[in-house]
Amino acid sequence: MKNGQEPFERETLTHIRNRLDYIYSISKRYNNDNPELMDTVASLAAIAKMFANIKIEELKGSVETQGAQGYIVRNLGNAFSRMQEYEKQKGQDFPKWKL
């Protein structure tokens, strides 16, 4: 481990996971306000929560979560696609400059 880095602790990872779970639940609860944004937030929170769960399992000495890579890739694909669409939309909204 490099100097200045601290390892993750189970207690800290559990705190992080709980915060991510809260973010996920809020994004689902208020999905109707802005579905594209809230779906993206939910996907990213789910990915981060999966990483936290896996790291907690590693610290316990046993990895129990199966299919984590596929889950993460699917959710990342969802968030990535939504952000690409958002970027395309914003590019069309910007007025063309004429000199």
C-alpha positions as CSV (number, residue, x, y, z in Angstrom):
1,M,0.0,0.0,0.0
2,K,1.3,3.4,-0.9
3,N,2.2,5.9,1.8
4,G,-0.8,8.1,2.8
5,Q,-3.4,5.6,1.6
6,E,-5.7,4.1,4.2
7,P,-7.5,0.8,3.6
8,F,-11.3,0.7,3.7
9,E,-12.9,-0.4,6.9
10,R,-16.1,-2.4,7.1
11,E,-17.8,0.2,9.2
12,T,-16.9,3.0,6.7
13,L,-18.0,0.8,3.8
14,T,-21.3,0.0,5.5
15,H,-21.8,3.8,6.0
16,I,-21.1,4.4,2.3
17,R,-23.4,1.6,1.3
18,N,-26.2,3.0,3.5
19,R,-25.8,6.5,1.9
20,L,-25.9,5.0,-1.5
21,D,-29.0,3.0,-0.6
22,Y,-30.7,6.3,0.5
23,I,-29.7,8.0,-2.7
24,Y,-31.1,5.1,-4.7
25,S,-34.4,5.1,-2.8
26,I,-34.9,8.9,-3.2
27,S,-34.2,8.6,-7.0
28,K,-36.8,5.9,-7.2
29,R,-39.3,7.8,-5.1
30,Y,-39.1,11.0,-7.1
31,N,-38.6,9.3,-10.5
32,N,-41.7,11.2,-11.9
33,D,-40.0,14.6,-11.4
34,N,-37.3,13.9,-13.9
35,P,-37.2,10.2,-15.1
36,E,-34.1,10.4,-17.1
37,L,-32.0,12.0,-14.4
38,M,-33.4,9.9,-11.6
39,D,-32.9,6.6,-13.6
40,T,-29.3,7.7,-14.2
41,V,-28.8,8.5,-10.5
42,A,-30.4,5.2,-9.5
43,S,-28.1,3.2,-11.9
44,L,-25.0,4.9,-10.6
45,A,-26.0,4.4,-7.0
46,A,-26.7,0.8,-7.6
47,I,-23.3,0.3,-9.2
48,A,-21.5,2.0,-6.3
49,K,-23.5,0.0,-3.8
50,M,-22.6,-3.3,-5.5
51,F,-18.9,-2.3,-5.3
52,A,-19.3,-1.5,-1.6
53,N,-21.0,-4.8,-1.0
54,I,-18.2,-6.7,-2.8
55,K,-15.5,-4.9,-0.8
56,I,-17.3,-5.6,2.5
57,E,-17.5,-9.3,1.5
58,E,-13.8,-9.3,0.7
59,L,-13.0,-7.8,4.1
60,K,-15.1,-10.5,5.8
61,G,-13.1,-13.1,3.9
62,S,-15.8,-14.5,1.7
63,V,-17.3,-13.3,-1.6
64,E,-20.9,-14.3,-1.7
65,T,-22.3,-11.9,-4.4
66,Q,-22.7,-13.7,-7.7
67,G,-23.0,-12.0,-11.1
68,A,-21.7,-8.7,-9.9
69,Q,-19.8,-7.9,-13.1
70,G,-22.9,-8.4,-15.3
71,Y,-25.0,-6.3,-12.9
72,I,-22.5,-3.5,-13.0
73,V,-22.1,-3.5,-16.7
74,R,-25.9,-3.5,-17.3
75,N,-26.5,-0.6,-14.9
76,L,-23.5,1.3,-16.2
77,G,-24.8,0.8,-19.8
78,N,-28.1,2.4,-18.7
79,A,-26.4,5.4,-17.2
80,F,-24.0,5.8,-20.1
81,S,-26.8,5.7,-22.7
82,R,-28.8,8.3,-20.9
83,M,-25.9,10.6,-20.6
84,Q,-25.1,10.2,-24.3
85,E,-28.7,11.1,-25.2
86,Y,-28.6,14.1,-22.8
87,E,-25.4,15.3,-24.5
88,K,-26.9,14.9,-28.0
89,Q,-30.0,16.9,-26.9
90,K,-27.9,19.6,-25.4
91,G,-25.8,19.8,-28.5
92,Q,-29.0,20.4,-30.6
93,D,-30.3,23.0,-28.2
94,F,-27.2,25.2,-28.5
95,P,-27.6,27.9,-31.2
96,K,-25.2,27.8,-34.1
97,W,-22.9,30.8,-34.3
98,K,-22.4,32.8,-37.4
99,L,-19.6,35.2,-38.0
